[in-house]
Amino acid sequence: MTWPRTGSPTGMPVTPTRTSTISARPPAPTPPAPPGSPVEMHGQLRVQGNRVVDANGNPAQFTGMSLFWSQWMGQYWNANAVDWLIDDFGCTLIRCAMGVDQGGYLENPEGEKAKVRAVVNQAIARGIYVIIDWHDHHAENHVSQSRSESTR
């Protein structure tokens, strides 16, 4: 879905039901962040005490939006939506609430991961940060799936 820029708007455990392959080829390097972008200015973030700090140890603060559950509002999980949030709202961070239960990842893992990749790839291209949220109202029942995905 597209709209005008103004206006409204991953060691994997192996389970019996999953197979995995390991590629001998390393992943492609991440391209450099665009000049002047939040990632170019702050670099890798970390927690120091009770603060998020940048690569130089300076406190970092970001502005952002959260995308609604991926399985229910997937039409907004795309490059156009990321661009719109950056250009019109000045977002420097996007939270991806990947829905797990209630029709999300557990029923359609590849489809839900594709939505996350679309947002993450555009965020990388634009030099902003992303929080990927394993959004699950019954996470205590899906610990093994969560651990598997968080190590990819």
Helices and strands as residue ranges (DSSP letters): H 38-42, E 46-48, E 51-53, E 64-67, G 74-76, H 79-89, E 93-99, H 109-126, E 129-135, G 139-141, H 143-150
